[in-house]
Amino acid sequence: MSRIHVPWLDAEDGLRLTRRGLLARSGAIAGAAALGAPWAPVRRALAKEAGFPGVAAGMRVISRSPINLETPIPQLRTWITPDEWFFVRLHLPGYAQLSRDTWQMTVDGEVGQPLRLGWADVQRFQRVELTAWLQCAGNRRGHFQPKAAGGQWDRGAIGNARWTGICLRDVLLSAAPTLKAHHVAFEGNDPHGQAPPYVRSVPIEKALDPNTLLVFEMNGQPLPVLHGFPVRALVPGWVGSVNVKWIKSVHVVEQEWNGPYMKDLYRINLVPINPADKNFNFAQDFVPTTVFPVNSFFTSPVTGATVPAGPAAFTGVAYAGETTIAAVEVSVDGGAWQPARITTPGTAYAWYQWAFAATLGPGSHVLAVRATDSRGRTQPREALWNPQGYFYNAWDMLTVGVS
Ligand code: MTE
């Protein structure tokens, strides 16, 4: 039997399907193939059949269980990332399928007035809207040398969306936090079996920030199921993992949450370490990832593309955690840094789009981009290597061929 390579299903583990196995999986697929249909309908049928609700065909599959899907670079060229093209990052094999009618969330712990809120209660708080990017800590992890542990994400574990919801601050204040309210932990409704629940905490200062939200709409539509329907946390500028989906409880606590997603994962070294060293004590010597550092990357053309000789256009995005972007610069073949033009200004939470033009002669060219945030921090040539591969923000390098 011939083996065919299915690029849009290409997980990091090099998943391959046999043609017969593929056709047997769905009548729609078999029908389309039997009629000699082009691959596009087969691809669409397969994407539906693959069981990723609300997800576009063409997402790069990092893993199927848990579901981890990366946005292809061309889909990052719009200021707002469409819901169906927004990356998906899960830790546990299943996901919560909830109904607004029965969903409830609690607010408990260091509060004078514990709360139990249903959908209608949430709607009674003042509605707010915020455009913000959401990025996984492991975005660009695949660029680390030597390799860091975990899914080898390229640049597409990020998206920029318009979120609608309520201020977490309003909910917390109505629960009357005590003086011991120093951290706020979000617990997700993920089915977790014997495993610990998905819980991440943030210091109370960030929880009380008016831009920290409980959101129920993404780009004007109810949150898609894989993005946390009916309600998720939005902690803009911070590591993606604190944006807990399918909110079940908000625990107001004195100490940082003591669970594996706080003490074992999402921790980083603050100083350089030797990658050959293997004896790390994450809970003791590493600190939780919080605000993202400044970052930028190319969105057009894609690495390895060939463009005609003469004037060439380059575009990309730039963003920094909790601050604005002051400058984006591009260097061609190791030459001086030249300013890129901001085409869509962002905010302290929404990303920026930029463009750069260069006239290139035939051959292979390497371009680099770096951004500087409004606090004067510039992307480094090399990212701080860390064993779990978080916060990669080195200059983005793009190799293009010119014919
Ligand atoms: N929330 C729950 N309940 N379960 C999860 O596994 N993953 C987190 C976060 N919230 C996760 C979660 C991680 S690691 C990231 S990067 C973001 O969700 C990704 O959000 P998205 O899938 O909506 O893009």
Residues whose N, C-alpha, C, O or C-beta is under 5 A from the ligand:
A	BS01	MTE	F87 V88 R89 L90 H91 L92 Q135 C136 A137 G188 N189 D190 Y198 L226 H227 G240 S241 N243 V244 K245 W246
